[in-house]
């Protein structure tokens, strides 16, 4: 099956820049990238949708690029944030990059042992650090309209928050991510960027930059924001984030988080966070209806995702 259809059937997709064109394009091997925040040496389960998205692409024969935002991590993405992040040193970022790659390797093959298309990890600090300010303004800044930028949702929201506002540093984040997409398009023939629902503005800015600089067409895919039916934020517990690193969240606590999933959420989580077939998930749904007290779907969910991560 086409990977886009697989992702849709499992509930990943929020929207795409061009459904029909992507379906046709993804009939042949393509290259896709997703960026990951390097502000910690561990990802948390809020990143699982993006990790699983990359894994599904690779399993369908496409090239997966995991980008660690070494440069953008020094700036901070204003999307979905109410205040500016603290800056990280290069040493911090490099150390965090190694920890993140180790975790991604549980889902994505970087070696070529199980895939004809081994994934790669890149760090945008490597191609951004040597660009002078004048070169940046001439080659990247000139391609953007401030009028358009301030109307992007991630920026507009911060303008409306008078107490916090947005610094020029964070305002520049959109240009950095757009430049990443252009760089990966030129160096790796990467023409698809995927990300969370809050990344739509950044992704479309990259598509615009590629079109302006090369005349080529690139594409974007955003995934749903996972929420709990109770209204509680997914990925949080009384102790804070649920991390993929067992030194931050124990294997027991990780397992317990998922086994406590509500009946209303468990089927969608099985589709998003496991590789079980839809037929198997339908069978678990039937078990849930016939004997909800047995909690078969929750037990299977907790087992599957804990086994992959740990």
TORMAR-108086 format. One record per residue (C-alpha): residue in one letter; x, y, z. Coordinates in Angstrom, 3 decimals. Last residue first. Example, Ala and Ser with C-alpha at 12.3 -4.5 7.8 and 13.67 -1.06 7.14 Angstrom:
2
- s	13.670	-1.060	7.140 .
- a	12.300	-4.500	7.800 .
//
This chain:
310
- x	13.291	-0.641	25.546 .
- x	11.492	1.482	22.946 .
- x	10.144	-1.417	20.866 .
- x	9.202	-3.704	23.763 .
- x	7.597	-0.822	25.663 .
- x	5.475	0.056	22.619 .
- x	4.237	-3.500	22.138 .
- x	3.651	-4.405	25.789 .
- x	1.763	-1.241	26.689 .
- x	-0.447	-1.493	23.610 .
- x	-1.150	-5.209	24.149 .
- x	-2.116	-4.677	27.782 .
- x	-4.302	-1.712	26.885 .
- x	-6.028	-3.640	24.088 .
- x	-6.753	-6.637	26.382 .
- x	-8.335	-4.563	29.150 .
- x	-10.038	-7.651	30.681 .
- x	-12.724	-5.423	32.188 .
- x	-13.872	-4.357	28.731 .
- x	-15.048	-7.898	27.864 .
- x	-17.096	-8.038	24.670 .
- x	-16.466	-4.492	23.475 .
- x	-12.769	-4.578	24.334 .
- x	-12.381	-8.002	22.734 .
- x	-13.956	-6.641	19.542 .
- x	-11.526	-3.725	19.574 .
- x	-8.671	-6.204	19.990 .
- x	-9.831	-8.004	16.831 .
- x	-10.009	-4.668	14.990 .
- x	-6.426	-3.971	16.134 .
- x	-5.343	-7.304	14.660 .
- x	-7.044	-6.465	11.361 .
- x	-5.441	-3.014	11.369 .
- x	-2.067	-4.723	11.563 .
- x	0.083	-4.201	14.652 .
- x	3.018	-1.847	14.051 .
- x	2.451	0.036	17.283 .
- x	2.226	3.690	18.368 .
- x	-0.316	5.243	16.025 .
- x	-2.789	2.444	15.348 .
- x	-2.623	1.111	18.912 .
- x	-2.977	4.666	20.214 .
- x	-6.189	5.109	18.195 .
- x	-7.573	1.929	19.737 .
- x	-6.556	2.887	23.281 .
- x	-8.063	6.357	23.440 .
- x	-11.724	5.846	24.406 .
- x	-10.880	2.794	26.547 .
- x	-8.599	5.030	28.605 .
- x	-4.853	4.319	28.711 .
- x	-3.577	3.047	32.087 .
- x	-1.505	0.346	30.362 .
- x	0.300	3.111	28.500 .
- x	1.598	4.993	31.516 .
- x	2.293	1.741	33.362 .
- x	4.723	0.560	30.685 .
- x	6.718	3.791	30.870 .
- x	6.641	3.695	34.674 .
- x	8.040	0.142	34.647 .
- x	10.670	0.942	32.012 .
- x	11.804	3.821	34.209 .
- x	11.400	7.387	32.987 .
- x	14.539	9.550	33.095 .
- x	17.184	6.798	33.289 .
- x	14.930	4.662	31.071 .
- x	15.343	7.117	28.187 .
- x	12.165	7.300	26.085 .
- x	10.774	10.008	28.369 .
- x	7.283	10.396	29.815 .
- x	7.219	14.110	30.648 .
- x	6.345	15.349	34.140 .
- x	6.186	13.328	37.366 .
- x	2.423	13.537	37.678 .
- x	2.191	12.330	34.106 .
- x	2.470	14.002	30.718 .
- x	2.723	12.435	27.274 .
- x	-0.775	13.317	26.128 .
- x	-2.210	16.449	27.739 .
- x	-5.369	15.876	29.786 .
- x	-8.598	16.670	27.940 .
- x	-10.177	13.402	29.028 .
- x	-10.228	12.152	25.443 .
- x	-6.454	12.441	25.489 .
- x	-4.664	14.436	22.820 .
- x	-2.369	13.574	19.944 .
- x	-1.747	16.513	17.615 .
- x	-2.333	15.136	14.156 .
- x	0.380	14.870	11.562 .
- x	1.546	17.373	8.988 .
- x	2.689	16.551	5.474 .
- x	4.581	18.847	3.127 .
- x	5.621	18.797	-0.493 .
- x	8.310	20.116	-2.829 .
- x	7.984	21.510	-6.347 .
- x	11.009	22.747	-8.245 .
- x	11.709	26.266	-9.574 .
- x	15.108	26.135	-7.901 .
- x	15.417	29.172	-5.621 .
- x	11.828	30.451	-5.557 .
- x	10.274	26.963	-5.530 .
- x	12.630	25.748	-2.814 .
- x	11.899	28.862	-0.729 .
- x	8.125	28.395	-1.066 .
- x	8.353	24.749	0.025 .
- x	10.461	25.809	3.001 .
- x	7.868	28.403	4.007 .
- x	5.183	25.719	3.665 .
- x	7.021	23.583	6.207 .
- x	7.503	26.401	8.724 .
- x	3.839	27.420	8.554 .
- x	2.594	23.839	8.887 .
- x	4.886	23.007	11.816 .
- x	2.239	23.233	14.563 .
- x	0.468	20.160	13.128 .
- x	3.564	18.069	13.715 .
- x	6.091	17.330	11.029 .
- x	6.758	15.977	7.573 .
- x	9.009	17.359	4.866 .
- x	8.993	15.931	1.357 .
- x	11.312	16.757	-1.569 .
- x	14.632	15.402	-0.343 .
- x	16.999	15.143	-3.316 .
- x	19.807	14.586	-0.796 .
- x	22.079	17.625	-1.183 .
- x	19.825	20.101	-3.006 .
- x	16.523	19.169	-1.337 .
- x	18.285	18.777	2.014 .
- x	19.666	22.319	1.716 .
- x	16.313	23.790	0.641 .
- x	14.523	22.062	3.531 .
- x	17.125	23.349	5.982 .
- x	16.767	26.866	4.549 .
- x	13.053	26.782	5.336 .
- x	13.895	25.728	8.888 .
- x	16.277	28.655	9.298 .
- x	13.838	31.117	7.750 .
- x	11.066	30.082	10.156 .
- x	13.410	30.503	13.108 .
- x	14.107	34.171	12.308 .
- x	11.164	35.376	14.447 .
- x	12.748	33.452	17.310 .
- x	15.875	35.621	17.155 .
- x	13.929	38.815	16.484 .
- x	12.254	38.192	19.816 .
- x	8.575	37.361	20.194 .
- x	5.982	38.857	22.527 .
- x	5.978	37.683	26.126 .
- x	3.676	40.050	27.992 .
- x	1.878	41.196	24.835 .
- x	0.741	37.768	23.742 .
- x	-0.896	38.765	20.449 .
- x	2.446	38.905	18.675 .
- x	3.155	35.377	19.951 .
- x	-0.013	34.050	18.376 .
- x	0.823	35.697	15.047 .
- x	4.203	33.964	14.905 .
- x	2.984	30.366	15.167 .
- x	-0.099	31.161	13.060 .
- x	1.827	32.607	10.125 .
- x	0.537	36.125	9.469 .
- x	3.745	37.760	10.654 .
- x	5.705	35.794	8.054 .
- x	3.547	36.848	5.119 .
- x	3.974	40.566	5.791 .
- x	7.671	39.986	6.505 .
- x	8.021	38.769	2.932 .
- x	10.696	36.163	2.385 .
- x	13.117	35.463	-0.481 .
- x	15.448	38.352	0.453 .
- x	16.117	36.734	3.820 .
- x	17.586	33.605	2.258 .
- x	20.358	34.472	-0.201 .
- x	21.063	38.148	0.512 .
- x	20.226	38.217	4.232 .
- x	22.099	34.969	4.867 .
- x	25.156	36.032	2.864 .
- x	25.300	39.298	4.832 .
- x	25.006	37.409	8.123 .
- x	27.782	35.005	7.193 .
- x	27.036	31.307	6.718 .
- x	29.579	28.968	8.335 .
- x	27.396	27.692	11.207 .
- x	24.435	26.772	8.995 .
- x	25.628	23.681	7.179 .
- x	26.842	21.682	10.181 .
- x	24.368	23.225	12.623 .
- x	21.603	21.561	10.590 .
- x	22.516	18.190	12.067 .
- x	21.963	15.113	9.900 .
- x	20.829	11.569	10.634 .
- x	20.577	9.018	7.863 .
- x	18.141	6.219	7.143 .
- x	19.149	3.068	5.326 .
- x	17.090	2.469	2.149 .
- x	17.373	-1.206	1.275 .
- x	16.188	-1.880	4.809 .
- x	16.880	-4.462	7.511 .
- x	20.667	-4.372	7.720 .
- x	20.995	-0.971	6.006 .
- x	22.680	0.531	9.071 .
- x	20.490	3.526	9.999 .
- x	17.350	1.388	10.413 .
- x	14.529	3.319	12.094 .
- x	12.458	2.360	15.131 .
- x	14.953	1.353	17.844 .
- x	17.580	3.403	15.971 .
- x	15.589	6.529	16.874 .
- x	16.607	6.089	20.505 .
- x	20.322	5.792	19.738 .
- x	20.075	8.754	17.372 .
- x	18.542	10.878	20.139 .
- x	21.334	10.120	22.600 .
- x	24.013	10.932	20.051 .
- x	22.364	14.243	19.132 .
- x	22.097	15.222	22.799 .
- x	25.869	15.015	23.165 .
- x	26.381	17.099	20.042 .
- x	23.870	19.698	21.249 .
- x	25.390	20.067	24.691 .
- x	28.871	20.510	23.179 .
- x	27.516	23.136	20.758 .
- x	26.121	25.130	23.686 .
- x	22.388	25.472	24.260 .
- x	20.314	28.673	24.403 .
- x	17.344	28.944	26.750 .
- x	13.942	28.854	25.133 .
- x	11.630	31.797	24.557 .
- x	8.154	31.845	26.044 .
- x	4.633	30.824	25.112 .
- x	5.566	27.996	22.782 .
- x	3.355	26.191	20.251 .
- x	5.543	27.277	17.354 .
- x	8.159	29.782	18.601 .
- x	10.979	27.404	17.597 .
- x	14.129	28.059	19.578 .
- x	17.381	29.675	18.396 .
- x	20.150	27.341	19.530 .
- x	17.897	24.385	18.723 .
- x	17.527	25.804	15.217 .
- x	21.250	25.406	14.718 .
- x	21.561	21.920	16.213 .
- x	18.151	20.913	14.948 .
- x	18.622	17.172	14.626 .
- x	17.314	16.053	11.262 .
- x	16.168	12.481	10.808 .
- x	16.242	11.608	7.114 .
- x	14.214	8.663	5.863 .
- x	14.602	7.237	2.352 .
- x	11.481	5.455	1.098 .
- x	10.847	1.721	0.707 .
- x	7.480	1.372	2.466 .
- x	9.185	0.347	5.712 .
- x	11.196	3.576	5.524 .
- x	8.093	5.745	5.268 .
- x	6.440	3.821	8.110 .
- x	9.522	4.401	10.297 .
- x	9.544	8.122	9.571 .
- x	5.892	8.384	10.623 .
- x	6.578	6.272	13.723 .
- x	9.222	8.756	14.859 .
- x	6.927	11.710	14.159 .
- x	4.032	10.183	16.109 .
- x	6.420	9.120	18.887 .
- x	7.775	12.619	19.548 .
- x	5.304	13.356	22.382 .
- x	6.603	10.131	23.879 .
- x	9.743	11.871	25.050 .
- x	13.071	12.352	23.283 .
- x	16.274	12.005	25.237 .
- x	19.590	13.879	25.272 .
- x	17.568	17.074	25.734 .
- x	17.252	20.342	23.774 .
- x	17.868	18.443	20.549 .
- x	14.403	19.001	18.989 .
- x	13.756	16.613	16.130 .
- x	13.232	17.469	12.462 .
- x	11.479	15.228	9.961 .
- x	12.731	14.385	6.511 .
- x	11.416	12.545	3.479 .
- x	13.183	11.056	0.464 .
- x	11.255	9.310	-2.305 .
- x	10.986	5.779	-3.669 .
- x	8.235	5.395	-6.325 .
- x	4.458	5.186	-5.818 .
- x	5.013	8.046	-3.385 .
- x	4.828	10.648	-6.161 .
- x	1.340	9.577	-7.251 .
- x	-0.081	9.714	-3.731 .
- x	1.789	12.968	-3.114 .
- x	0.325	14.650	-6.200 .
- x	-3.200	13.648	-5.217 .
- x	-2.894	14.795	-1.600 .
- x	-1.271	18.181	-2.253 .
- x	0.013	20.309	0.661 .
- x	-0.942	17.678	3.197 .
- x	-3.244	17.668	6.208 .
- x	-3.830	16.120	9.655 .
- x	-2.423	12.705	8.861 .
- x	-1.598	10.040	11.420 .
- x	-4.901	8.189	11.800 .
- x	-3.848	4.634	10.930 .
- x	-5.726	4.638	7.626 .
- x	-4.197	8.003	6.734 .
- x	-0.661	6.810	7.430 .
- x	-1.209	3.679	5.357 .
- x	-2.745	5.722	2.544 .
- x	0.284	8.004	2.526 .
- x	2.602	4.980	2.565 .
- x	1.067	3.585	-0.631 .
- x	0.000	0.000	0.000 .
//
